[in-house]
Amino acid sequence: MTEQGGISLFDAIYTMRAIRRFKPDPVPDALLRQVIEAAGQAPSGGNRQPWRWVVIRSAEGKQRVSELVKQANAKAAEARAAGQDRRPAPTPAAAPGADFAESLASVPVIVIACAQAPVSQGPWSVGPFGQTYPGVENLLLAARGVGLGGCITTGFRWMAAEFKEWLGLPDDVEPTCLIPLGYPLGKDGERHGRKTRRPIEELTHEERWGGAISF
Amino acid sequence: MTEQGGISLFDAIYTMRAIRRFKPDPVPDALLRQVIEAAGQAPSGGNRQPWRWVVIRSAEGKQRVSELVKQANAKAAEARAAGQDRRPAPTPAAAPGADFAESLASVPVIVIACAQAPVSQGPWSVGPFGQTYPGVENLLLAARGVGLGGCITTGFRWMAAEFKEWLGLPDDVEPTCLIPLGYPLGKDGERHGRKTRRPIEELTHEERWGGAISF
């Protein structure tokens, strides 16, 4: 469905922030359908549409997600303690917070993006993340557009095998991110708005690596 | 820069098509900057902004890209002939056409999206495609928004090592897609508009794989 009017493209792109804390209000079916349908408008190789979406809305399902993500976080902490995860610490604004896993038990909706692998792989293949993340970006922009919010989380992948078994995913289907969705907590909490980015000239090169761009 | 007004988010999402044939008109610097800046508004883990963009606008550079992509296509054809690439054939509308590699020598702009690898890898890592494709989707939507067009191509990756050497990419930087950009050929050729997608209900499951969704 094409919406006439509504938020402008550039307003959505420039104000869509990662939202991890939500009002308890439920997400209307029509809005959930709208954001997932928008995701499915993404491009894909040969228009094969290799994305699949698993929507968790039951109390039992969300409770199980919360438990699995807590276990994933524990695994991640072990790896950090063992020196296996040497990522720079995220900026405070980007850190998910210790209570995020707990909060998943009560977020309005959880969407798990999945990629179904092509028949064969090769240098042209963009892998499960490349297959799904254009659609995930559409989904998050559409959420912004209808007043909802969400974010890409991948920490659950420390327990990817357990997630796959629990969700009953076929062998060729890989979960690529877990997206909580709901109404942003709002004025006194998380909300959409301007965000911090490096000047694009620092990340862009003319003709070859290191070449300064002027535009 | 936030644009006031302009195309609506949902119009952009629903009408942004893959554009591979372009008018010869050059892309104004300001519009190129606008689409790359929009790309950089994408989310990333810890807001690390791991994308880099190499812009090819010189005649010599585009000629070299065209040659390398022709060589990549030849490699792909060899692999198919040897039975190593068993992909289903793309739909005719999605097939890039035999003249695409040739046309790259004269497209207005070529953008090569690159991902800079994080310090360490782990289950949380989304890899080079996951790092860049949310931004690539923003870039393509923004192009649609300002009247331009482009598409994601990955065939060049059959010659990824040669591209990396030619572009002078550091070892930890991986090119993830090659995007031609320009004004769509228009009325008698390629243009933006409605596109063909499967009903989203076929690609969405409730609670677990196979669960029918109602929304």
Interface residues (C-beta under 8 A of the other chain):
Chain A: M1 T2 E3 Q4 G5 G6 I7 S8 L9 F10 D11 A12 I13 Y14 T15 M16 A18 D29 A30 L32 R33 I36 E37 A38 A39 G40 Q41 A42 P43 G45 G46 N47 R48 Q49 W51 R52 W53 V54 V55 I56 R57 S58 G61 A72 A76 A79 Q84 D85 R86 R87 P88 A89 P90 T91 A93 A94 A95 P118 V119 S120 G122 P123 W124 S125 V126 G127 F129 G130 Y133 P134 G135 V136 E137 N138 L140 L141 A142 R144 G145 C151 I152 T154 G155 R157 W158 A160 W166 L167 G168 L169 P170 V173 T176 C177 R194 K195 T196 R197 R198 I200 L203 T204 H205 E206 E207 R208 W209 G210 G211 I213 S214 F215
Chain B: M1 T2 E3 Q4 G5 G6 I7 S8 L9 F10 D11 A12 I13 Y14 T15 M16 A18 D29 A30 L32 R33 I36 E37 A38 A39 G40 Q41 A42 P43 G45 G46 N47 R48 Q49 W51 R52 W53 V54 V55 I56 R57 S58 G61 A72 A76 A79 Q84 D85 R86 R87 P88 A89 P90 T91 A93 A94 A95 P118 V119 S120 G122 P123 W124 S125 V126 G127 F129 G130 Y133 P134 G135 V136 E137 N138 L140 L141 A142 R144 G145 C151 I152 T154 G155 R157 W158 A160 W166 L167 G168 L169 P170 V173 T176 C177 R194 K195 T196 R197 R198 I200 L203 T204 H205 E206 E207 R208 W209 G210 G211 I213 S214 F215
